[in-house]
Amino acid sequence: MSINKEGRSEEQFKTNSAFFKELVQWCVENWSSLTQALKEERAILNIIKKIQLVSQSKDEKMLPLHKLLPSKGDNMISTIIMSKKSGIELKSGAQLKFYSDPDGVNEVYDITYQPTNNNVGVAPVWINEGKLWVKYEPSKNVDLNDDDGGKKASFEAAVFQIPKQWTVACWLTEIISSVLASQDSVKSAEFSVDILRQLIKAILTFYQEADAPSLIKQVILKLLARLILKLRLSYKRLSEAGKMSDETKNQTHFERLFIPADFLQSLMTTADEAVKEENENPYNRSKKDALYPAIVQDISEILMMISIPTESRK
């Protein structure tokens, strides 16, 4: 797909631009619907207690986890499970096994609890299945099992389901921005700035309003960093050609990148909270260099990307 090659007529450029704008509008609407979907497709529950209830009422050991969420797994592409550290009560070696079928044939993930989990918790899990069945297996070490047969076992977690349109929105955003970056004319650069503005605004709205788990936010930050890089490329082409508009010249650095101040503040707050949590973790107190969550690195990278000037300096 190409917007404007040398020798292409003005009319053809307008036609291609109109088609491209329709594609962008569809992509923006997709991000908007994703924001609402992610707000709704979540549940906070005690997975082991739910399994035990199903076992008592239906004499089944497999819990259809997806059926506890609004969509029941329909049109979902993946599931994110984030455990609550204070809500975990398990013995060493106890397992939660996840399957993509109700018969327990295709195991797609398992969580095996270890003593060190008491300090660091269980890492968030992203499973590429929209429908999941889960089974709990107590520790096989008899000495570690409770006298009550494991009835005190607990695994509290927030469960999120990701719609199929998530993949489409991310893919299409990458394709659109990459096509824009491949065009080297001034007219294409001006067009690119407007399109990237729409995409960045849509993604920022998703980031700030969807209340997404950190694993999703990490993907968004990487995607946003790439969009900003391509936006800077468009500005560089306009600056070198002396075609930067007066309106753009009068904008602040962050205004040119379409980055609001509250977003920057939220990034720094998120990073500070993550660093503080890790520093207070007993597991890290004996270490000289704490290993911080990946989202801290992603935030650092996008902040550096945002800070780079948008005009070439001669």
TORDOVEX-769542 format. One line per 10 residues: number of its first residue (from 0); their letters; for each residue x, y, z of N, C-alpha, C. Coordinates in steps of 0.001 Angstrom, whole numbers. Layout:
NUM = a = X:Y:Z:X:Y:Z:X:Y:Z | ...
***
This chain:
0 = msinkegrse = 861:-1188:0:0:0:0:890:1228:0 | 593:2199:-858:1434:3387:-964:555:4622:-1062 | 991:5704:-470:181:6919:-466:536:7828:-1635 | 1829:8089:-1817:2211:9076:-2813:3595:8798:-3354 | 3701:8364:-4575:4989:8147:-5206:5228:9282:-6197 | 6497:9464:-6543:6871:10525:-7464:6125:10355:-8771 | 5524:11419:-9248:4816:11364:-10523:3343:11044:-10382 | 2903:10679:-9207:1480:10363:-9022:682:11656:-9007 | -453:11657:-9634:-1259:12870:-9775:-1873:13305:-8461 | -2261:14582:-8385:-2904:15135:-7194:-4227:14428:-6922
10 = eqfktnsaff = -4947:14115:-7987:-6246:13452:-7831:-6080:12053:-7242 | -5077:11358:-7691:-4818:10018:-7176:-4406:10067:-5708 | -3634:11090:-5349:-3234:11252:-3954:-4455:11475:-3072 | -5390:12304:-3546:-6604:12577:-2788:-7443:11313:-2620 | -7508:10518:-3671:-8286:9280:-3606:-7696:8311:-2590 | -6382:8139:-2651:-5710:7253:-1704:-5811:7780:-274 | -5731:9111:-146:-5829:9720:1178:-7197:9472:1789 | -8239:9566:976:-9604:9348:1455:-9773:7916:1956 | -9227:6968:1189:-9309:5560:1607:-8542:5344:2903 | -7377:5963:2980:-6534:5797:4169:-7217:6364:5407
20 = kelvqwcven = -7893:7508:5234:-8594:8133:6361:-9721:7243:6865 | -10413:6570:5952:-11471:5643:6355:-10894:4483:7161 | -9745:4006:6726:-9079:2909:7429:-8658:3342:8830 | -8130:4543:8919:-7694:5083:10212:-8895:5270:11137 | -9999:5778:10590:-11187:5979:11402:-11692:4663:11975 | -11646:3622:11163:-12069:2294:11636:-11141:1818:12747 | -9858:2082:12598:-8877:1680:13610:-9111:2439:14919 | -9374:3739:14821:-9633:4562:16004:-10882:4072:16733 | -11930:3753:15979:-13165:3242:16588:-12923:1897:17266 | -12030:1124:16689:-11682:-174:17273:-11034:6:18649
30 = wssltqalke = -10143:984:18762:-9502:1257:20052:-10537:1731:21075 | -11504:2492:20611:-12546:2984:21504:-13399:1838:22048 | -13786:923:21179:-14601:-218:21626:-13791:-1155:22520 | -12482:-1232:22270:-11605:-2043:23122:-11548:-1487:24551 | -11565:-170:24643:-11532:476:25960:-12711:16:26803 | -13896:41:26217:-15093:-367:26946:-15099:-1865:27217 | -14655:-2654:26240:-14659:-4112:26394:-13745:-4553:27529 | -12571:-3936:27622:-11627:-4342:28668:-12112:-3918:30056 | -12863:-2831:30114:-13456:-2423:31385:-14432:-3485:31902 | -15138:-4120:30963:-16201:-5055:31329:-15704:-6488:31499
40 = erailniikk = -14726:-6874:30696:-14293:-8275:30686:-13276:-8567:31776 | -13725:-8538:33007:-12843:-8798:34144:-13659:-9302:35317 | -12976:-10003:36196:-13622:-10498:37412:-12553:-10731:38467 | -12898:-10478:39718:-12001:-10761:40834:-12599:-11934:41599 | -11847:-12999:41716:-12394:-14201:42329:-11309:-15066:42952 | -11748:-15998:43764:-10851:-16984:44367:-10987:-18256:43526 | -10002:-18488:42667:-10102:-19573:41697:-10260:-20939:42370 | -9492:-21198:43416:-9561:-22502:44077:-10911:-22704:44757 | -11433:-21672:45396:-12749:-21781:46032:-13828:-22054:44997 | -13704:-21438:43820:-14669:-21678:42744:-14584:-23122:42257
50 = iqlvsqskde = -13361:-23641:42158:-13179:-25037:41742:-13836:-25970:42754 | -13634:-25683:44030:-14204:-26525:45092:-15729:-26486:45081 | -16307:-25334:44773:-17761:-25221:44699:-18320:-26041:43540 | -17638:-25955:42392:-18059:-26736:41218:-17958:-28221:41513 | -16876:-28615:42190:-16658:-30024:42528:-17755:-30550:43454 | -18188:-29727:44395:-19214:-30145:45354:-20590:-30236:44713 | -20902:-29285:43830:-22247:-29243:43256:-22431:-30122:42031 | -21378:-30297:41242:-21508:-31055:39997:-20571:-32259:39917 | -19814:-32473:40969:-18856:-33570:40998:-17877:-33472:39828 | -17432:-32237:39553:-16455:-31995:38501:-15208:-31354:39114
60 = kmlplhkllp = -14056:-31660:38525:-12800:-31099:39028:-12284:-29951:38163 | -12937:-29738:37020:-12498:-28691:36095:-13443:-27502:36174 | -12866:-26310:36333:-13648:-25077:36382:-13552:-24358:35039 | -14690:-24117:34359:-14662:-23314:33123:-14496:-21844:33494 | -13265:-21397:33560:-12951:-20062:34057:-13624:-18962:33230 | -13680:-19157:31921:-14232:-18140:31025:-15713:-17875:31272 | -16403:-18864:31815:-17841:-18696:32043:-18141:-17789:33237 | -17107:-17419:33978:-17295:-16527:35121:-17156:-15057:34705 | -16880:-14827:33419:-16760:-13467:32909:-17944:-13139:32000 | -18240:-11856:31786:-19447:-11449:31057:-19653:-12101:29699
70 = skgdnmisti = -18602:-12197:28885:-18756:-12717:27523:-18764:-14237:27452 | -18448:-14901:28570:-18351:-16367:28613:-17286:-16904:27657 | -16311:-16061:27312:-15228:-16495:26435:-15495:-16317:24962 | -16713:-15887:24590:-17037:-15702:23175:-16282:-14504:22598 | -15685:-14703:21423:-14925:-13664:20716:-13741:-13142:21532 | -13221:-13974:22414:-12033:-13606:23190:-10817:-14357:22654 | -9667:-13697:22679:-8465:-14314:22111:-7474:-14756:23172 | -7526:-14147:24354:-6570:-14514:25396:-7090:-14127:26771 | -6382:-14621:27797:-6779:-14401:29191:-5563:-13985:30003 | -5744:-12981:30854:-4682:-12545:31758:-5123:-12805:33189
80 = imskksgiel = -4228:-13417:33967:-4525:-13732:35365:-3472:-13059:36247 | -3934:-12194:37140:-3032:-11490:38053:-3423:-11831:39474 | -2544:-12546:40168:-2855:-12994:41521:-2646:-11883:42540 | -3374:-11985:43631:-3226:-11060:44748:-2338:-11729:45780 | -1171:-11142:46040:-179:-11777:46904:-753:-12170:48276 | -1535:-11274:48863:-2093:-11552:50184:-3242:-12558:50133 | -3709:-12878:48911:-4827:-13806:48782:-4408:-15208:48397 | -3104:-15502:48481:-2601:-16833:48124:-2330:-17635:49393 | -2923:-18787:49471:-2722:-19683:50606:-2552:-21090:50044 | -1301:-21435:49738:-1016:-22727:49113:205:-23371:49762
90 = ksgaqlkfys = 317:-24671:49583:1492:-25408:50042:2468:-25604:48887 | 3739:-25741:49227:4765:-25932:48202:4437:-27127:47315 | 4470:-26903:46012:4199:-27976:45061:2764:-28033:44596 | 1854:-27287:45228:462:-27250:44774:415:-26614:43389 | -534:-27064:42565:-583:-26593:41185:-1984:-26157:40760 | -1989:-25153:39884:-3183:-24792:39132:-2861:-25088:37675 | -3639:-25955:37054:-3380:-26339:35670:-4494:-25808:34771 | -4079:-25210:33661:-5028:-24594:32743:-5066:-25373:31430 | -6283:-25592:30937:-6483:-26381:29715:-7357:-25617:28725 | -7167:-25925:27452:-7974:-25290:26404:-9190:-26132:26037
100 = dpdgvnevyd = -9396:-27233:26766:-10547:-28101:26504:-11115:-28601:27824 | -12402:-28931:27858:-13039:-29370:29106:-12619:-30753:29571 | -11967:-31518:28699:-11554:-32879:29058:-10160:-32923:29681 | -9480:-31798:29732:-8152:-31756:30340:-7090:-32462:29524 | -7204:-32404:28195:-6230:-33064:27316:-5096:-32104:26947 | -5453:-30891:26552:-4458:-29927:26090:-4127:-28916:27191 | -3075:-29209:27955:-2650:-28284:29002:-1866:-27138:28377 | -2268:-25897:28662:-1623:-24734:28057:-770:-23953:29048 | -996:-24172:30349:-198:-23458:31345:-406:-24097:32704 | 606:-23974:33566:414:-24406:34943:1172:-23478:35884
110 = ityqptnnnv = 610:-23282:37050:1244:-22491:38097:1601:-23444:39221 | 2886:-23618:39462:3352:-24481:40555:3869:-23590:41671 | 3241:-23696:42825:3583:-22796:43930:4848:-23270:44645 | 5763:-22324:44891:7018:-22602:45577:7144:-21694:46803 | 7950:-22084:47779:8106:-21282:48998:8492:-19831:48742 | 9308:-19572:47716:9735:-18193:47443:8570:-17323:47020 | 7456:-17926:46572:6300:-17144:46158:5718:-16326:47309 | 6021:-16749:48558:5513:-16003:49707:6059:-14584:49726 | 7257:-14409:49136:7884:-13091:49112:7567:-12314:47844 | 7584:-12986:46710:7446:-12287:45433:6096:-12493:44772
120 = gvapvwineg = 5233:-13340:45334:3937:-13588:44719:4073:-14426:43455 | 2979:-14539:42727:2977:-15290:41470:2916:-14283:40334 | 3819:-14393:39393:3890:-13439:38284:2603:-13462:37464 | 2213:-12313:36896:1031:-12269:36033:1173:-13246:34872 | 50:-13820:34468:47:-14834:33419:-806:-14356:32245 | -247:-14451:31036:-1000:-14118:29817:-1090:-15402:28992 | -2284:-15959:28898:-2501:-17225:28192:-3284:-16953:26912 | -2758:-17414:25802:-3388:-17157:24505:-4542:-18114:24219 | -5500:-18076:25105:-6731:-18855:24942:-7890:-18025:25481 | -8980:-17960:24714:-10149:-17232:25169:-11015:-18052:26109
130 = klwvkyepsk = -10954:-19380:25955:-11726:-20265:26819:-10766:-21174:27574 | -10868:-21137:28891:-9939:-21875:29742:-10682:-22698:30787 | -10201:-23930:30994:-10666:-24777:32084:-9485:-24959:33038 | -9748:-24851:34325:-8657:-24901:35291:-8924:-25971:36341 | -7856:-26634:36766:-7937:-27703:37764:-6913:-27438:38856 | -7299:-27718:40086:-6392:-27530:41217:-5883:-28882:41696 | -4561:-28988:41851:-3953:-30210:42372:-3162:-29871:43635 | -3594:-30344:44798:-2876:-30065:46059:-1461:-30635:46005 | -643:-30176:46919:722:-30681:47006:703:-32192:47215 | 1604:-32900:46537:1676:-34359:46665:2507:-34781:47867
140 = nvdlndddgg = 3121:-33804:48520:3879:-34092:49723:2910:-34129:50906 | 2642:-35301:51430:1656:-35474:52494:1998:-34647:53724 | 3263:-34508:54024:3688:-33776:55219:3320:-32294:55147 | 3150:-31809:53925:2862:-30389:53764:1374:-30097:53653 | 566:-31104:53482:-871:-30895:53349:-1524:-30599:54687 | -2549:-29786:54657:-3281:-29481:55882:-4141:-30672:56294 | -4476:-30713:57571:-5329:-31787:58076:-6740:-31721:57490 | -7140:-30552:57006:-8501:-30406:56488:-8604:-30792:55013 | -7555:-31404:54482:-7619:-31870:53093:-7462:-30762:52066 | -6860:-29673:52467:-6612:-28589:51508:-7759:-27606:51387
150 = kkasfeaavf = -8734:-27662:52296:-9895:-26766:52198:-9520:-25304:52424 | -8403:-25068:53093:-7975:-23700:53349:-7234:-23100:52154 | -6976:-23905:51148:-6247:-23421:49973:-6990:-22242:49341 | -6199:-21257:48902:-6802:-20042:48353:-5921:-19466:47256 | -6548:-18968:46204:-5804:-18301:45136:-6696:-17188:44570 | -6598:-16016:45195:-7385:-14869:44742:-6679:-14198:43573 | -7463:-13850:42558:-6865:-13261:41361:-7865:-12388:40614 | -7308:-11465:39850:-8106:-10688:38901:-7927:-11353:37542 | -9041:-11651:36898:-9004:-12328:35597:-9532:-11371:34528 | -8760:-11187:33477:-9145:-10307:32372:-9227:-11135:31089
160 = qipkqwtvac = -10184:-10800:30234:-10231:-11433:28925:-10036:-10386:27846 | -9235:-10753:26831:-8864:-9824:25768:-9621:-10177:24487 | -10407:-9234:23943:-11178:-9501:22721:-10281:-9728:21509 | -10812:-10408:20509:-10058:-10679:19287:-9653:-9390:18581 | -10450:-8339:18731:-10153:-7085:18051:-8865:-6438:18567 | -8362:-6892:19717:-7086:-6390:20245:-5965:-6648:19232 | -5909:-7851:18707:-4873:-8197:17727:-5020:-7350:16469 | -6254:-7169:16017:-6510:-6386:14803:-6091:-4935:15006 | -6453:-4363:16158:-6132:-2957:16425:-4618:-2730:16471 | -3895:-3612:17159:-2433:-3475:17252:-1780:-3648:15884
170 = wlteiissvl = -2212:-4673:15151:-1634:-4965:13826:-1888:-3827:12856 | -3145:-3350:12827:-3498:-2296:11874:-2785:-990:12205 | -2639:-684:13477:-1913:520:13880:-465:461:13404 | 156:-706:13562:1540:-886:13097:1634:-740:11577 | 703:-1346:10848:728:-1299:9382:549:130:8882 | -456:815:9410:-734:2189:8978:474:3085:9219 | 1035:3028:10433:2165:3901:10764:3416:3551:9956 | 3601:2276:9659:4769:1862:8866:4655:2342:7425 | 3453:2290:6869:3232:2796:5507:3506:4300:5460 | 3024:5005:6472:3264:6449:6531:4758:6759:6605
180 = asqdsvksae = 5485:6003:7393:6915:6247:7570:7707:5971:6291 | 7160:5122:5415:7878:4762:4183:7771:5837:3107 | 6882:6810:3289:6699:7878:2308:7644:9038:2630 | 8369:9528:1620:9397:10536:1894:9100:11913:1332 | 7894:12141:824:7575:13463:287:7056:14377:1395 | 7126:15676:1161:6641:16648:2138:5136:16520:2317 | 4413:16346:1221:2954:16219:1300:2571:15007:2135 | 3276:13911:1952:3008:12708:2740:3338:12938:4211 | 4379:13718:4488:4766:14005:5870:3672:14795:6575 | 3102:15787:5881:2010:16565:6461:802:15686:6745
190 = fsvdilrqli = 516:14809:5810:-603:13880:5959:-339:12917:7122 | 901:12465:7242:1281:11520:8288:1094:12098:9678 | 1440:13369:9857:1307:14014:11162:-143:13973:11629 | -1064:14269:10728:-2487:14269:11094:-2972:12861:11445 | -2553:11866:10662:-2982:10484:10912:-2398:9970:12223 | -1109:10237:12440:-468:9786:13677:-1079:10469:14900 | -1497:11720:14732:-2189:12419:15827:-3441:11641:16251 | -4217:11175:15284:-5443:10438:15586:-5143:9106:16279 | -4127:8418:15790:-3777:7121:16370:-3240:7273:17795 | -2374:8257:18001:-1801:8484:19331:-2895:8862:20322
200 = kailtfyqea = -3806:9723:19900:-4905:10129:20775:-5766:8926:21162 | -6069:8054:20198:-6901:6874:20466:-6219:5923:21447 | -4921:5726:21256:-4181:4794:22112:-3995:5366:23519 | -3776:6674:23614:-3656:7306:24929:-4974:7203:25700 | -6087:7365:24998:-7394:7231:25637:-7573:5816:26175 | -7172:4840:25375:-7247:3444:25819:-6382:3228:27056 | -5169:3718:27021:-4232:3529:28138:-4782:4130:29419 | -5371:5319:29324:-5799:6048:30510:-7178:5627:31023 | -8029:5114:30145:-9412:4842:30546:-9767:3365:30682 | -9021:2475:30038:-9386:1057:30059:-9057:373:31380
210 = dapslikqvi = -8216:1014:32194:-7773:413:33461:-7227:-993:33203 | -6343:-1075:32220:-5802:-2363:31780:-4740:-2881:32736 | -4538:-4200:32773:-3452:-4766:33581:-2095:-4354:33019 | -1055:-4480:33836:274:-4001:33442:800:-4681:32173 | 465:-5949:31961:945:-6636:30763:419:-5970:29494 | -827:-5517:29531:-1414:-4809:28393:-763:-3433:28252 | -559:-2755:29370:41:-1426:29328:1449:-1464:28738 | 2178:-2541:29009:3528:-2664:28451:3480:-2724:26926 | 2526:-3464:26385:2373:-3542:24926:2031:-2164:24365 | 1120:-1470:25048:690:-148:24591:1856:837:24597
220 = lkllarlilk = 2677:798:25638:3815:1716:25714:4815:1465:24594 | 5048:209:24262:5961:-114:23148:5380:384:21826 | 4077:172:21642:3409:619:20414:3437:2136:20316 | 3183:2804:21416:3178:4257:21445:4571:4822:21157 | 5594:4172:21684:6969:4621:21433:7300:4561:19939 | 6828:3514:19271:7084:3391:17829:6321:4456:17035 | 5111:4785:17481:4339:5836:16805:5031:7188:16949 | 5546:7460:18132:6232:8727:18363:7504:8818:17532 | 8201:7704:17399:9393:7672:16559:9041:8038:15112 | 7939:7497:14602:7512:7782:13224:6998:9217:13092
230 = lrlsykrlse = 6382:9731:14153:5931:11121:14138:7136:12061:14073 | 8165:11751:14841:9381:12557:14814:10025:12539:13426 | 9933:11397:12737:10475:11288:11388:9736:12224:10430 | 8413:12308:10578:7622:13212:9727:7999:14665:9991 | 8152:15021:11255:8556:16386:11592:9951:16693:11056 | 10826:15721:11100:12197:15912:10600:12168:16235:9101 | 11325:15513:8362:11224:15760:6920:10667:17151:6643 | 9669:17566:7416:9086:18888:7239:10091:19979:7604 | 10834:19761:8682:11816:20743:9129:12937:20911:8118 | 13452:19804:7588:14543:19865:6617:14107:20508:5309
240 = agkmsdetkn = 12801:20379:4995:12291:20987:3761:11823:22420:3989 | 11912:22891:5241:11475:24242:5560:9968:24409:5459 | 9226:23332:5679:7778:23354:5513:7021:23211:6841 | 7705:23395:7945:7035:23324:9237:6086:24515:9360 | 4836:24257:9630:3836:25324:9696:4071:26225:10905 | 3563:27461:10816:3703:28405:11933:2988:27882:13171 | 1848:27227:12957:1094:26672:14091:1927:25645:14841 | 2603:24787:14085:3444:23764:14707:4633:24395:15416 | 5236:25409:14786:6387:26076:15388:6046:26722:16723 | 4803:27171:16858:4372:27845:18086:3938:26874:19181
250 = qthferlfip = 3883:25604:18845:3481:24606:19835:4659:24242:20738 | 4340:23797:21943:5386:23281:22832:5829:21914:22320 | 6929:21446:22835:7461:20145:22420:6442:19027:22620 | 5798:19005:23774:4839:17937:24068:3552:18085:23262 | 3189:19313:22953:2006:19536:22106:2233:18983:20711 | 3427:19128:20199:3742:18600:18860:3623:17075:18830 | 3934:16457:19952:3864:14994:20017:2491:14504:20463 | 1596:15438:20738:228:15123:21160:203:14344:22477 | 1150:14695:23349:1268:14033:24648:781:14976:25746 | -323:14678:26423:-821:15546:27493:4:15396:28771
260 = adflqslmtt = -3:16447:29574:795:16462:30804:346:15399:31787 | -969:15128:31842:-1458:14144:32809:-973:12740:32480 | -738:12472:31188:-206:11162:30802:1224:11008:31294 | 2029:12053:31123:3417:12012:31601:3452:11819:33111 | 2554:12512:33806:2517:12394:35258:2123:10986:35684 | 1172:10393:34956:737:9027:35286:1861:8018:35067 | 2677:8236:34036:3812:7347:33773:4811:7395:34925 | 5127:8603:35360:6107:8745:36443:5559:8193:37757 | 4269:8374:37978:3644:7827:39194:3683:6310:39180 | 3355:5712:38025:3383:4253:37893:4779:3703:38135
270 = adeavkeene = 5787:4365:37561:7172:3920:37736:7609:4041:39190 | 7261:5152:39823:7635:5366:41225:7000:4309:42129 | 5729:4000:41877:5028:3006:42698:5637:1616:42525 | 6008:1281:41277:6606:-34:41013:7973:-161:41695 | 8767:891:41622:10094:875:42250:9958:786:43774 | 9032:1553:44326:8816:1540:45766:8376:169:46251 | 7473:-458:45505:6977:-1788:45886:8100:-2813:45884 | 8963:-2743:44875:10076:-3692:44801:11101:-3442:45904 | 11345:-2174:46211:12313:-1848:47266:11827:-2315:48636 | 10513:-2320:48831:9946:-2745:50108:9760:-4254:50195
280 = npynrskkda = 9959:-4936:49085:9798:-6387:49061:10939:-7049:49834 | 10625:-7879:50825:11669:-8545:51625:12649:-9342:50768 | 12169:-9857:49665:13003:-10671:48782:14152:-9854:48182 | 13940:-8536:48042:14951:-7683:47415:15846:-6953:48416 | 15491:-6978:49679:16226:-6189:50669:17684:-6622:50836 | 17931:-7896:50594:19296:-8404:50758:20129:-8249:49481 | 19503:-7687:48429:20201:-7552:47159:20612:-6113:46910 | 21792:-5951:46318:22271:-4604:46018:21470:-3983:44882 | 21145:-4785:43877:20414:-4277:42720:19086:-5026:42589 | 17984:-4336:42912:16667:-4950:42791:16297:-5078:41317
290 = lypaivqdis = 15616:-6156:40989:15160:-6371:39618:13745:-5805:39501 | 13627:-4651:38880:12343:-3969:38817:11454:-4546:37717 | 10127:-4346:37827:9204:-4851:36805:9539:-4300:35428 | 9206:-5065:34399:9526:-4662:33023:8863:-3348:32637 | 7706:-3052:33252:7002:-1829:32872:7821:-588:33222 | 8697:-679:34225:9558:457:34581:10518:755:33430 | 11067:-285:32831:11959:-102:31679:11189:469:30491 | 9961:-36:30253:9153:460:29144:8823:1941:29325 | 8536:2334:30553:8241:3739:30836:9489:4593:30612 | 10633:4109:31049:11888:4851:30859:12180:5064:29383
300 = eilmmisipt = 11940:4024:28584:12222:4104:27148:11314:5104:26448 | 10014:5092:26807:9114:6013:26122:9358:7450:26577 | 9759:7649:27830:10079:8998:28297:11299:9552:27562 | 12276:8696:27306:13446:9131:26538:13054:9445:25096 | 12156:8624:24524:11692:8850:23155:10956:10173:23043 | 10129:10472:24043:9355:11717:24035:10267:12928:24181 | 11361:12786:24906:12232:13945:25188:13091:14383:24018 | 13225:13547:22990:14073:13885:21834:13413:15002:21023 | 14163:16025:20610:13609:17157:19834:12959:16684:18524 | 11943:17427:18088:11231:17062:16865:11767:17796:15638
310 = esrk = 12638:18757:15828:13211:19497:14709:14695:19179:14580 | 15174:19152:13356:16611:18944:13129:17362:20209:13500 | 18515:20043:14134:19333:21194:14533:20517:21333:13600 | 20652:22508:13040:21755:22737:12098:22879:23503:12782
***
